Amino acid sequence: MPKGYLIAQTIVTDKEAWGRYVEKTRPALAKFGGTPIVRGGQSETVEGNGFARNVIIEFPSYEAAIGYARSPEYAEAKALREAAGEMNMTIVEGV
């Protein structure tokens, strides 16, 4: 079964609130088997507009990634994030 990947591009406007959001995502990540493989770090947009911060989280399956993004546990974290920045989030199936 192919793995699932959550790809998020973010602009953080309130670092403290964003930190609380990140902490609150941990139970949902554990529940759905999510492993961050990219979380911030050096990046360069070579085409398009891009965002300052990029995150990739690997899940055991596409379904697990969707489950994470739609879970009540993640919804609680998302509520903390909404006033702390902007995010584009995409779930993709691996090869």
N, C-alpha and C positions, 0 to 999 in steps of 0.2 A: 504494500500500500504506500503510495507517495506521501511524503511529509507535507505539512501545511506551513505557510510562512505568513506572518503578519508583518507588513511593511508600513512604517509610519514616518511621515515627514512632519516636523514640528517647528514652531516658532514659540519659544518660551518668553512670556512677558512678566511672570512672577515666579522667580526661582524657588522661593520658600513654599508656595502653594503647589508648585510642580513637584517638589520633593515629597510632599504629603501624598500626592497622587501616585507617584512611583511606589512608595511604601505600601499604599493600599492595594496596588495591583498584585502584590506577592501571593496572597492566598488564591486568587483566581489563576495565576500562572502555575502554581503548584497543582491545583485541582485538574487542570487541563494539560499538564506536562509541558508547559512552555519553557523554552530555554533561550534567553537573549544571546544572540550571536553578534549583533552590532547594537551599541547603545551610545550614541554620541560619537565622540572621537573626531579625528581629523577627516575632513571631506572637502571636496571641490566639485562644484557644479560645472560640468563641461558642456552641457547643452540644456536649454530650457531655463526656467526660473529657479527651481530648486528651493529647498528650505534649509535653514541653518543646522538643524539637528535631524539625524536619521537614525531609525531604530529598525532592526530586523529581529523577530522572535520566531524560533523554530518550534513547531508542534509535531507530535507523532503522526498527525493526519490533518487533512484539510478540514474534516468535520470537527476535530478538536480545536482548531484555530477559530472556526466560526462559533463553536460553543463558548469559547473564552470571550469573544467580542460581544456576544449576546447574553452573557450570564448576568445574574443579579449581582454577583460579586464584583464583576467589572463595572457594572452600572454605578455602584457605590463609589468606585475610584473615579470614574468618568465625571461624576458630579463635582468632585474636587478639582478636576482639571479644566473644566469649561471656562472658568474665569482666569486661568493661569496661562493661557496661550492658545494657539491655533494648531490644528492637526488634520492631516489627510491620512486616512488609514485604509489599507487595501489588504485583503486576504488572497493569497495565491496558492495554487497547488504546485508542489514540486515535481520534478521529473524523475 
